[in-house]
Amino acid sequence: MRCCGSVLLLATCLAAQSESVRPVDPVAAYRRGSYQEAFATFQAECAKAGPLASSTQRWNLALAALRVQRSADAEAAVQPWLASDDVSERGDAEFVLGMAACQRAERAAAAAVLPDAEPLAWTMAVQAMERSLAAFTRASATRQHEWPEAIRNAARAEARLQALRSLRDAAAAPAARAESPPPPQPLPLPEPAPEPVPEEVPPALATDQLTATELAKVLQRVQQKEREKRGLRRAVQRRAGEAGERAW
């Protein structure tokens, strides 16, 4: 009985081990929304196949990569199709490139509104959406008949591009005003110059000497003036004395 019990226990352990290592079905994982699990499995399959990976494997990997925002991995999965002779493969590659560029644009737009956003975040968002629009336009041109998904995505990318340009311009306007130098202030008017004050020029001194005759005439005039002054003083004194006598 112990032997049977041991065999049963061993069988149970082996069954549990086989279930734990059972390979993941990436398609089923993708359909139930386990995109990260599906992406990891598709990526491992393509890496194992290398250049011989089938179109189905590449397409599944690209779709799963887009679901988990692995834009570069999605682009790498379909990169060989851009040079394919099959126009359908080129169209599929352009469609994936349009989706990847759209994701980059939205990530840049989300980063542009952060407090510490990069100065060129809005420009990067606009440029990525421009690439997305161009890729969807090229994708729709690869079909003889209309490709509704590509046409709708191109229209959405064009509308979103206009919105991103408006947001970029609105964000750039305050920055431009902050960086623009203030208008030059008018220079103060110069003060009026003071009126020139004429210099006082001393009278020129006589440098010519008088002759003997001229000197004698000057001396006579001076003496005459002195005599007149003395006579005037005597007359004043005489009148004062007469007035005093009458007062007594």
C-alpha positions in Angstrom: 0.0 0.0 0.0 2.8 2.4 0.8 4.2 1.6 -2.7 0.9 2.5 -4.3 0.6 5.6 -2.3 4.1 6.7 -3.3 3.4 6.0 -7.0 0.1 8.1 -6.7 2.0 10.9 -5.0 4.7 10.9 -7.7 2.1 10.9 -10.4 0.3 13.9 -8.8 3.6 15.8 -8.6 4.5 15.1 -12.2 1.0 16.2 -13.3 1.4 19.5 -11.4 4.9 20.0 -12.8 3.7 19.4 -16.4 0.9 22.0 -15.9 3.4 24.6 -14.5 5.6 24.3 -17.6 2.8 24.1 -20.1 3.6 26.6 -22.9 1.5 29.7 -23.0 -0.8 30.1 -25.9 0.0 33.7 -26.9 -3.1 34.1 -29.2 -5.4 33.0 -26.3 -3.5 35.3 -23.9 -4.0 38.2 -26.3 -7.7 37.5 -26.8 -8.3 37.5 -23.0 -6.5 40.8 -22.6 -3.2 39.4 -21.2 -1.2 41.5 -23.6 2.1 41.5 -21.6 2.0 37.8 -21.5 1.2 37.5 -25.2 3.9 40.0 -26.1 6.6 38.1 -24.2 5.6 34.8 -25.8 5.5 36.3 -29.3 8.8 38.0 -28.8 10.4 34.8 -27.7 9.1 33.0 -30.7 10.3 35.6 -33.2 13.7 35.8 -31.5 14.0 32.0 -31.8 13.0 32.0 -35.5 15.3 35.0 -36.3 15.2 36.1 -39.9 13.0 33.1 -40.7 10.1 34.3 -38.6 6.8 34.0 -40.4 4.6 36.9 -41.4 2.0 35.7 -38.9 4.6 35.7 -36.1 5.8 39.2 -37.0 2.3 40.6 -37.3 1.2 39.0 -34.0 4.3 40.4 -32.3 3.7 43.9 -33.7 0.1 44.0 -32.5 1.0 42.8 -29.0 3.9 45.3 -28.8 1.5 48.1 -29.7 -0.8 46.9 -26.9 1.9 47.3 -24.3 3.2 50.6 -25.7 6.4 49.0 -27.0 6.4 51.1 -30.1 10.0 50.4 -31.1 9.5 46.7 -30.9 6.4 47.0 -33.1 8.3 48.9 -35.7 11.2 46.4 -35.6 8.8 43.5 -36.1 7.6 44.8 -39.5 10.7 46.6 -40.6 11.6 44.0 -43.3 8.2 44.4 -44.9 9.0 48.0 -46.0 11.2 46.6 -48.7 8.9 43.7 -49.6 7.7 43.1 -53.1 4.3 42.3 -51.6 2.3 45.5 -51.6 0.1 44.2 -48.9 3.0 43.6 -46.6 4.3 47.2 -47.2 0.8 48.4 -46.4 0.7 46.5 -43.2 4.1 47.8 -42.2 3.1 51.4 -42.9 -0.1 50.8 -40.8 2.0 49.6 -37.8 4.4 52.5 -38.3 1.5 54.9 -38.2 0.2 53.4 -34.9 3.7 53.5 -33.3 4.2 57.2 -34.3 0.8 58.0 -32.9 1.8 56.4 -29.6 5.0 58.5 -29.5 3.0 61.7 -30.2 0.6 61.0 -27.4 3.4 60.2 -24.9 5.2 63.4 -25.9 2.0 65.4 -25.5 1.4 63.9 -22.0 5.0 64.8 -21.0 4.6 68.4 -22.4 2.0 69.3 -19.7 4.2 68.2 -16.8 5.7 70.9 -14.6 9.2 69.9 -15.6 8.4 69.3 -19.2 11.2 69.5 -21.8 11.1 72.7 -23.9 10.7 70.7 -27.1 8.1 68.2 -25.9 5.3 69.9 -27.9 7.4 70.0 -31.0 8.2 66.3 -30.6 4.5 65.5 -30.3 3.7 67.4 -33.5 6.5 65.8 -35.5 5.5 62.3 -34.4 1.9 62.9 -35.3 3.0 64.2 -38.7 4.8 60.9 -39.2 1.7 59.0 -38.2 -0.5 60.8 -40.7 2.0 60.2 -43.5 2.3 56.5 -42.6 -1.5 56.0 -42.6 -1.8 57.9 -45.9 0.8 55.6 -47.5 -0.9 52.6 -46.0 -4.3 53.5 -47.5 -2.6 53.9 -50.9 -1.4 50.3 -51.0 -4.8 48.9 -51.4 -6.6 48.7 -54.7 -9.9 49.1 -52.8 -10.4 51.4 -49.9 -8.9 50.4 -46.6 -11.4 51.8 -44.1 -9.1 51.3 -41.0 -6.2 53.2 -42.6 -8.5 56.0 -43.9 -10.1 56.5 -40.5 -6.8 56.5 -38.7 -5.4 59.0 -41.2 -8.4 61.3 -40.5 -8.0 61.0 -36.8 -4.3 61.7 -37.1 -4.9 64.8 -39.1 -7.4 66.1 -36.6 -5.1 65.3 -33.7 -2.3 67.0 -35.5 -4.2 70.2 -35.7 -5.0 70.1 -32.0 -1.4 69.4 -31.1 -0.2 72.4 -33.2 -2.7 74.6 -31.4 -1.5 73.4 -28.0 2.2 73.9 -29.1 1.5 77.4 -30.2 -0.5 78.3 -27.1 2.4 77.0 -24.9 5.0 78.9 -26.9 3.2 82.2 -26.7 3.8 82.9 -22.9 7.4 81.7 -23.2 8.1 84.0 -26.1 6.6 86.9 -24.1 8.7 86.1 -21.1 11.9 85.8 -23.1 11.4 88.9 -25.2 13.3 91.9 -23.9 11.4 94.9 -22.6 10.9 97.7 -25.1 13.6 100.3 -25.0 12.9 103.2 -22.7 13.2 106.7 -24.3 16.4 108.4 -23.4 16.1 111.5 -21.1 16.2 114.8 -22.9 19.5 116.6 -22.4 19.4 119.5 -20.0 19.7 122.9 -21.7 23.1 124.2 -21.7 23.6 127.3 -19.5 23.7 130.6 -21.1 27.3 131.7 -21.6 28.3 134.3 -19.2 30.6 136.9 -20.7 33.9 137.2 -18.9 34.5 140.5 -17.2 37.3 142.1 -19.1 39.2 144.7 -17.1 39.7 148.0 -18.8 42.9 148.2 -20.6 45.5 150.1 -18.7 47.1 153.1 -20.3 50.5 152.3 -21.2 51.4 155.5 -23.1 53.3 158.1 -21.1 52.2 161.8 -21.0 54.3 164.5 -22.5 55.6 167.3 -20.3 53.1 169.8 -21.6 50.2 167.3 -21.0 51.5 166.6 -17.6 51.6 170.3 -16.8 48.0 170.8 -17.9 46.9 167.9 -15.7 48.7 169.4 -12.7 47.2 172.8 -13.3 43.7 171.2 -13.4 44.4 169.4 -10.1 45.6 172.6 -8.4 42.6 174.5 -9.7 40.3 171.9 -8.2 42.1 172.1 -4.9 41.8 175.9 -4.9 38.1 175.6 -5.6 37.6 173.2 -2.8 39.4 175.4 -0.3 37.4 178.4 -1.4 34.2 176.5 -1.0 35.2 175.4 2.5 36.0 179.0 3.6 32.7 180.2 2.2 30.8 177.5 4.2 32.7 178.4 7.4 32.0 182.1 6.9 28.3 181.6 6.5 28.2 179.4 9.5 29.9 182.0 11.7 27.5 184.7 10.5 24.6 182.5 11.4 26.0 181.9 14.8 26.4 185.6 15.5 22.9 186.3 14.6 21.7 183.5 16.9 23.3 185.2 19.9 
